[in-house]
Amino acid sequence: MRLTVIGTGYLGAVHAACMADIGHEVLGVDVDAEKIRALTEGRPPFFEPGLDDVLTRALGSGRLRFSTSLSEAAAFGEVHFVCVGTPQQAGSNAADLRYVDAVIDGLAPHLRRPCLIVGKSTVPVGTTPRIAARLRGLVPAGADVEVAWNPEFLREGFAVEDTLRPDRLVAGVTSPRADRTLREVYAPMLAAGIPYISTDPATAELVKVAANSFLATKISFINAMAEVCDAAGADVSTLADALGHDTRIGRRFLNAGLGFGGGCLPKDIRAFSARARELGVEEAVSFLSQVDDINLRQRRRTVTIARDLVGGAFSGHRITVLGATFKPNSDDVRDSPALAVAAAIHREGGEVRVHDPEGIYNACLAHPELRYETDVLTACRGADVVLHLTEWSQYREVDPVKLARVVCAPRLVDARNNLDAGLWRSAGWTVRVLGRPGPATVPAPQRGGGFAQSSARACAAPAEGAVLSRAPK
């Protein structure tokens, strides 16, 4: 089939490359000419494992190309996937649908033959009929243009796998023709036994926000238990293991830590609450405000723990933050808990240095006031406390004995509960883990007075080093 993918950000670029990879002819469209140029040259505008290979393969096959023209998209496609962002509105918790509306307004006047517009963006329930009504006054082809909703369930770091081998496909349709079309688009997945759920658009729209709300609730629940464990002297990891053996609960996403971030979960649960208020059922999802509060409190708790470790104030102390992205295997720093903690410490007068394997460029754009390093040992040199805030696998490979030789004081806050605390303590480190008691702390060596000579780079030159060569989103 001939598909267009409108919006080539994280969702759209992955979807376009993968749809071409399974055999469709695909045209990716975006208003950002530089992004289109990069994709045409086989350069993803963000880091995502495996995408480079799929993009190169799809371009080489001749089945994938890119454009900035919606009129070209209208002439080309039988199915148009809308993959633009739906960020949080400024000054409100509601979703901002201006980019979705802009696609419809720009595409509709060029649609002169039957086609299916398929939304994949995360939107408030009720969006599909609103768009259909908007189309009616704009589309030359009239009723031959239908709208369906097909939500995405991508995990950053696993997006290619989740697109090619999803755990389910959900199609919100209003006609048998739309359902047949989507089944044809996803025929290779259906042949592989992937569950396909055909439903109405409202249910399809709700599936994504409901899934994200459930996941956020599970994460915040175990983080709330971590806070109780700290107060009671209990171990949240053992608690989570015990809970996880209950098949009704399961162990996944019961890892206590700094909490969730990124471009989806935080804004999606807020938008869901806002939409529920508009529908008059705000009380039904009122718990989501507590989920959000618990998540944000984990950041404040981490700052408090770090502050206590350096004597009650950050001023005059050097703090190293390991991790800038909101999760590993990504360069996405949107609503990153790690950067939120780093920025909070900086505002309190701490000298903050940040390391991340892939996210420095984007972190630098978001928080130019911080200092960044591309080498862990250099980042930790002279540190009074090291904060582990994003669970990159590289940090589990760090030798705590070697690291202890370069820091000013061997103090570690493992806010992701992902390092071997026993190994670090045996190397002489004082270790704090959210929700887990530890043995008596190891006395830190006396300070030699003042900072060790700084080797940190100011953010003014982000183009140096391989990590910094990534283009921003």
C-alpha distance (Angstrom), angle and dihedral (degrees) to the residues before:
residue distance angle dihedral
M1 . . .
R2 3.79 . .
L3 3.80 109.7 .
T4 3.76 133.9 178.0
V5 3.79 123.9 -155.4
I6 3.79 111.2 -158.0
G7 3.78 112.6 -158.7
T8 3.80 116.2 33.1
G9 3.77 101.1 -156.1
Y10 3.78 121.3 117.0
L11 3.80 96.4 -51.1
G12 3.79 98.5 35.8
A13 3.81 99.0 46.0
V14 3.79 91.6 50.8
H15 3.80 93.4 44.5
A16 3.80 93.4 48.1
A17 3.81 94.4 49.4
C18 3.80 93.6 45.4
M19 3.82 95.0 46.7
A20 3.81 89.4 52.8
D21 3.78 89.8 46.1
I22 3.81 91.4 58.7
G23 3.80 92.2 51.5
H24 3.81 110.4 -85.8
E25 3.79 125.3 126.1
V26 3.81 104.6 -117.4
L27 3.79 135.5 -169.3
G28 3.80 115.6 -167.6
V29 3.80 115.5 -155.5
D30 3.79 131.8 -165.6
V31 3.81 137.9 155.9
D32 3.81 89.9 -133.4
A33 3.80 104.2 90.6
E34 3.80 93.3 -170.8
K35 3.80 91.2 54.6
I36 3.80 90.5 49.1
R37 3.80 90.3 49.9
A38 3.81 91.5 51.4
L39 3.80 93.0 48.5
T40 3.80 91.8 47.2
E41 3.80 87.6 54.8
G42 3.80 90.7 50.1
R43 3.82 95.5 -105.4
P44 3.82 114.3 131.0
P45 3.81 110.6 -143.7
F46 3.82 90.5 -133.9
F47 3.79 139.2 31.5
E48 3.79 116.8 -93.0
P49 3.82 122.4 151.8
G50 3.80 112.3 -111.2
L51 3.80 96.9 7.0
D52 3.81 94.2 105.0
D53 3.80 90.9 59.7
V54 3.81 95.6 45.7
L55 3.81 92.1 46.0
T56 3.81 92.3 49.3
R57 3.80 91.4 47.8
A58 3.81 93.4 47.8
L59 3.80 93.6 48.2
G60 3.80 91.3 46.6
S61 3.79 91.2 52.8
G62 3.80 91.0 58.2
R63 3.80 90.8 -126.6
L64 3.82 95.2 107.1
R65 3.76 130.4 59.6
F66 3.80 136.8 149.4
S67 3.80 137.6 -131.9
T68 3.80 143.1 169.8
S69 3.83 93.2 -139.8
L70 3.80 123.2 102.5
S71 3.79 90.7 -173.5
E72 3.81 88.4 57.6
A73 3.80 88.8 48.8
A74 3.81 91.6 52.0
A75 3.80 92.0 50.8
F76 3.80 92.2 46.1
G77 3.78 108.3 42.7
E78 3.77 137.3 76.3
V79 3.81 90.2 -177.5
H80 3.80 124.0 31.5
F81 3.81 117.2 -159.5
V82 3.81 114.4 -157.3
C83 3.82 108.1 -148.9
V84 3.81 104.7 161.6
G85 3.79 125.2 132.9
T86 3.80 125.5 -89.6
P87 3.80 102.8 -161.8
Q88 3.77 126.7 -179.6
Q89 3.80 113.5 -81.3
A90 3.78 115.9 -109.5
G91 3.79 108.6 -101.2
S92 3.81 93.0 8.1
N93 3.79 141.4 71.8
A94 3.81 91.7 -132.0
A95 3.80 123.7 107.4
D96 3.78 117.3 -99.4
L97 3.82 107.8 -129.9
R98 3.78 97.9 179.1
Y99 3.81 92.9 111.9
V100 3.79 93.2 50.1
D101 3.80 90.0 49.0
A102 3.81 91.2 47.2
V103 3.80 90.5 55.7
I104 3.80 91.8 50.3
D105 3.81 93.3 45.8
G106 3.81 92.1 47.3
L107 3.80 97.7 43.0
A108 3.81 102.2 38.5
P109 3.84 100.3 70.8
H110 3.80 89.8 56.7
L111 3.82 96.5 51.4
R112 3.81 105.4 105.3
R113 3.81 100.3 153.7
P114 3.81 136.8 45.9
C115 3.80 114.8 -70.9
L116 3.78 143.3 145.9
I117 3.79 123.1 -116.7
V118 3.82 109.4 -154.2
G119 3.76 120.8 -167.2
K120 3.80 117.2 -149.4
S121 3.80 98.3 165.6
T122 3.81 118.3 105.2
V123 3.80 106.0 -102.4
P124 3.82 140.0 166.6
V125 3.77 115.9 -88.4
G126 3.79 109.7 -90.7
T127 3.80 95.8 40.2
T128 3.81 96.7 114.6
P129 3.83 97.4 61.6
R130 3.81 90.0 42.0
I131 3.82 90.3 55.5
A132 3.81 91.5 44.4
A133 3.79 89.6 54.5
R134 3.80 90.7 47.3
L135 3.80 90.0 52.2
R136 3.80 95.4 52.3
G137 3.77 93.6 72.9
L138 3.79 95.1 43.0
V139 3.80 109.1 40.2
P140 3.82 120.3 90.5
A141 3.82 89.5 -160.4
G142 3.81 91.4 59.2
A143 3.80 118.3 -168.5
D144 3.81 91.8 3.4
V145 3.81 88.2 80.4
E146 3.81 111.2 79.0
V147 3.80 132.7 -174.9
A148 3.80 126.3 -139.9
W149 3.80 133.9 169.3
N150 3.79 123.2 -132.3
P151 3.82 108.8 173.0
E152 3.80 121.4 -149.9
F153 3.81 123.7 -129.2
L154 3.79 100.6 -168.6
R155 3.78 123.8 157.6
E156 3.77 113.2 -151.2
G157 3.78 106.9 -117.3
F158 3.83 90.5 30.9
A159 3.80 101.0 47.7
V160 3.81 97.4 120.8
E161 3.80 91.8 50.1
D162 3.81 91.4 45.2
T163 3.82 91.3 51.3
L164 3.79 97.5 46.1
R165 3.82 96.3 36.4
P166 3.81 107.3 22.9
D167 3.78 121.2 177.1
R168 3.82 89.1 -128.8
L169 3.79 142.1 -7.1
V170 3.79 120.3 -138.7
A171 3.79 121.9 -163.5
G172 3.79 122.1 -171.7
V173 3.81 104.7 -162.5
T174 3.79 139.9 162.5
S175 3.81 100.4 -158.7
P176 3.80 141.0 35.2
R177 3.81 88.5 -118.0
A178 3.81 92.3 59.7
D179 3.79 90.7 47.2
R180 3.81 92.2 50.5
T181 3.79 90.6 49.3
L182 3.80 93.8 53.0
R183 3.79 91.5 45.8
E184 3.81 87.8 54.6
V185 3.82 91.6 49.5
Y186 3.79 91.2 52.6
A187 3.81 97.6 35.6
P188 3.85 94.9 125.1
M189 3.81 90.5 53.9
L190 3.78 92.9 46.6
A191 3.81 90.1 49.1
A192 3.82 87.7 54.6
G193 3.82 90.5 55.8
I194 3.82 99.5 -103.4
P195 3.83 108.7 160.8
Y196 3.80 112.7 -108.2
I197 3.80 118.2 -159.5
S198 3.79 115.6 -165.3
T199 3.79 112.8 -165.6
D200 3.79 143.6 138.1
P201 3.82 120.2 -64.2
A202 3.81 95.1 -109.1
T203 3.79 92.1 56.9
A204 3.80 91.7 45.5
E205 3.81 91.0 51.6
L206 3.79 90.8 49.2
V207 3.81 94.6 49.0
K208 3.81 93.5 71.5
V209 3.80 98.0 45.7
A210 3.81 91.2 41.6
A211 3.81 91.4 51.5
N212 3.80 92.0 48.7
S213 3.79 91.4 46.4
F214 3.80 91.9 51.4
L215 3.79 91.7 48.5
A216 3.80 92.5 47.5
T217 3.80 89.9 49.3
K218 3.79 92.4 52.4
I219 3.80 91.9 49.6
S220 3.80 93.3 47.3
F221 3.81 91.5 46.1
I222 3.79 93.5 59.5
N223 3.79 90.5 43.1
A224 3.80 89.1 53.8
M225 3.81 87.9 51.3
A226 3.82 88.8 51.0
E227 3.79 89.4 57.8
V228 3.80 90.3 50.6
C229 3.82 90.1 47.0
D230 3.81 90.6 53.7
A231 3.78 89.9 53.5
A232 3.82 94.5 44.1
G233 3.81 100.2 39.3
A234 3.82 92.8 -115.4
D235 3.82 129.8 137.2
V236 3.81 115.0 -113.2
S237 3.83 93.2 -164.5
T238 3.80 92.5 58.4
L239 3.80 88.9 43.6
A240 3.81 90.1 53.0
D241 3.81 91.6 48.4
A242 3.79 90.5 52.7
L243 3.81 92.3 47.4
G244 3.78 91.6 46.2
H245 3.79 93.4 60.4
D246 3.80 87.2 66.7
T247 3.81 102.6 92.4
R248 3.80 89.8 -149.7
I249 3.81 89.0 63.1
G250 3.81 109.0 26.7
R251 3.81 128.2 -161.5
R252 3.83 100.6 -104.3
F253 3.81 115.4 110.2
L254 3.79 92.4 9.4
N255 3.79 92.4 113.9
A256 3.79 108.8 123.0
G257 3.76 115.4 -138.6
L258 3.78 146.6 106.2
G259 3.79 94.0 -29.3
F260 3.77 136.4 -124.5
G261 3.78 131.5 -45.7
G262 3.78 138.4 150.1
G263 3.76 133.0 104.9
C264 3.82 97.2 -58.6
L265 3.80 122.2 38.3
P266 3.83 100.5 46.7
K267 3.80 97.1 44.9
D268 3.82 93.7 37.2
I269 3.80 95.7 57.1
R270 3.81 90.0 46.3
A271 3.80 91.9 49.0
F272 3.81 90.1 47.7
S273 3.81 90.3 54.4
A274 3.79 90.7 47.6
R275 3.81 92.4 50.7
A276 3.80 91.8 46.5
R277 3.81 87.8 54.8
E278 3.82 89.9 53.2
L279 3.80 89.5 50.5
G280 3.81 92.0 49.8
V281 3.81 95.1 -114.5
E282 3.80 99.4 101.4
E283 3.82 92.6 132.8
A284 3.80 90.8 59.6
V285 3.82 91.0 67.6
S286 3.81 100.0 26.6
F287 3.81 88.9 118.4
L288 3.81 88.5 71.2
S289 3.80 90.5 73.3
Q290 3.81 87.9 59.8
V291 3.79 90.3 47.3
D292 3.80 88.6 54.4
D293 3.81 92.9 45.5
I294 3.83 93.0 50.6
N295 3.78 90.2 49.5
L296 3.79 93.6 52.0
R297 3.81 91.4 43.7
Q298 3.80 90.4 61.5
R299 3.78 88.1 64.4
R300 3.79 91.8 51.5
R301 3.79 91.3 46.6
T302 3.81 90.9 53.0
V303 3.80 90.8 51.8
T304 3.81 89.9 49.4
I305 3.81 93.1 50.6
A306 3.80 91.6 49.5
R307 3.80 91.2 47.0
D308 3.80 91.7 51.6
L309 3.82 91.0 50.6
V310 3.81 91.4 58.1
G311 3.79 94.7 47.6
G312 3.79 104.4 -87.2
A313 3.82 103.0 -57.4
F314 3.81 135.0 59.6
S315 3.79 96.8 -149.8
G316 3.81 109.6 112.7
H317 3.80 93.2 16.9
R318 3.79 132.9 106.2
I319 3.81 116.8 -135.4
T320 3.79 124.6 -168.7
V321 3.81 119.5 -154.5
L322 3.80 117.8 -159.8
G323 3.78 106.6 -155.9
A324 3.79 134.3 26.8
T325 3.82 104.0 -176.3
F326 3.78 121.2 84.5
K327 3.81 89.8 -118.3
P328 3.82 137.0 1.9
N329 3.82 125.0 -88.8
S330 3.79 91.5 37.5
D331 3.79 139.1 82.7
D332 3.83 91.6 -145.5
V333 3.80 113.9 126.2
R334 3.80 98.1 171.4
D335 3.82 108.7 137.7
S336 3.80 88.4 -13.1
P337 3.82 112.0 -177.0
A338 3.81 88.6 -152.6
L339 3.79 93.5 56.5
A340 3.80 91.5 42.2
V341 3.82 89.4 57.5
A342 3.81 92.5 44.2
A343 3.81 91.7 50.4
A344 3.81 92.3 47.0
I345 3.82 91.1 53.2
H346 3.80 90.5 47.6
R347 3.81 90.5 52.8
E348 3.80 88.8 54.2
G349 3.79 91.2 56.4
G350 3.80 102.8 -94.6
E351 3.79 121.4 141.4
V352 3.80 100.1 -122.9
R353 3.78 125.7 -163.2
V354 3.80 120.1 -175.1
H355 3.79 132.1 -158.7
D356 3.79 127.3 -172.0
P357 3.82 130.8 160.7
E358 3.81 95.4 -135.0
G359 3.79 112.2 0.8
I360 3.79 106.1 66.7
Y361 3.80 96.4 101.8
N362 3.81 93.9 53.1
A363 3.80 92.3 39.1
C364 3.78 89.1 53.2
L365 3.79 90.7 53.7
A366 3.81 91.9 48.8
H367 3.82 97.3 42.3
P368 3.80 112.0 19.3
E369 3.80 90.1 164.0
L370 3.82 90.8 73.8
R371 3.81 127.0 79.0
Y372 3.79 121.3 -120.3
E373 3.79 135.8 -156.9
T374 3.80 132.1 -170.9
D375 3.82 94.2 -154.4
V376 3.80 123.8 64.3
L377 3.80 96.9 -145.7
T378 3.79 91.9 49.5
A379 3.79 91.2 47.2
C380 3.82 90.9 52.9
R381 3.80 97.1 45.2
G382 3.79 109.7 125.9
A383 3.82 94.1 -1.2
D384 3.79 120.2 159.2
V385 3.80 91.1 -160.3
V386 3.81 133.8 7.3
L387 3.81 118.7 -146.3
H388 3.81 119.0 -157.8
L389 3.81 102.5 -155.2
T390 3.84 108.1 154.7
E391 3.80 118.9 44.6
W392 3.80 100.2 -131.2
S393 3.80 111.3 164.7
Q394 3.83 88.8 -126.9
Y395 3.79 90.5 69.7
R396 3.80 92.1 58.5
E397 3.80 87.0 58.9
V398 3.81 94.7 55.3
D399 3.83 113.3 115.5
P400 3.83 106.2 -127.0
V401 3.82 91.0 -160.1
K402 3.81 92.1 58.2
L403 3.77 91.4 42.4
A404 3.80 91.7 52.0
R405 3.81 88.6 61.1
V406 3.81 93.9 61.2
V407 3.81 102.7 39.6
C408 3.78 123.6 84.5
A409 3.80 92.3 -134.7
P410 3.83 124.9 11.8
R411 3.80 98.9 -127.7
L412 3.81 121.7 141.4
V413 3.80 132.3 -172.5
D414 3.80 108.4 -165.4
A415 3.79 98.8 -164.7
R416 3.81 90.7 171.0
N417 3.80 97.3 53.0
N418 3.78 87.5 -134.3
L419 3.81 106.8 116.8
D420 3.80 128.6 80.9
A421 3.81 98.7 -99.9
G422 3.80 92.0 -172.0
L423 3.80 91.5 55.2
W424 3.79 92.0 50.3
R425 3.79 93.4 46.2
S426 3.80 90.9 50.5
A427 3.82 86.8 55.2
G428 3.81 89.5 57.9
W429 3.78 100.2 -95.3
T430 3.79 126.4 142.3
V431 3.80 102.2 -134.1
R432 3.80 129.7 -163.7
V433 3.81 119.8 -172.4
L434 3.80 121.7 -177.9
G435 3.80 109.6 -107.3
R436 3.81 96.7 2.5
P437 3.81 126.4 101.2
G438 3.78 117.9 -137.4
P439 3.80 137.7 -165.7
A440 3.77 121.2 -90.9
T441 3.78 110.3 -56.8
V442 3.76 121.3 -104.2
P443 3.83 112.1 -114.1
A444 3.80 111.0 -106.3
P445 3.81 119.0 -127.8
Q446 3.80 117.6 -101.1
R447 3.77 115.9 -92.1
G448 3.77 116.5 -107.7
G449 3.82 90.7 -139.8
G450 3.78 125.1 -90.8
F451 3.78 127.4 8.1
A452 3.76 123.3 -44.5
Q453 3.79 108.6 -112.6
S454 3.79 106.8 -71.7
S455 3.79 120.4 -121.4
A456 3.79 93.5 174.7
R457 3.76 119.8 126.9
A458 3.75 120.0 -126.7
C459 3.79 113.3 -126.9
A460 3.77 93.5 -108.7
A461 3.82 94.7 95.3
P462 3.80 108.3 45.6
A463 3.78 94.8 154.1
E464 3.81 95.2 78.1
G465 3.79 121.4 99.6
A466 3.76 133.0 20.8
V467 3.81 93.8 -85.7
L468 3.77 91.5 55.6
S469 3.79 95.0 52.4
R470 3.81 93.7 83.8
A471 3.76 117.2 112.1
P472 3.81 115.6 -122.0
K473 3.77 120.8 -108.9
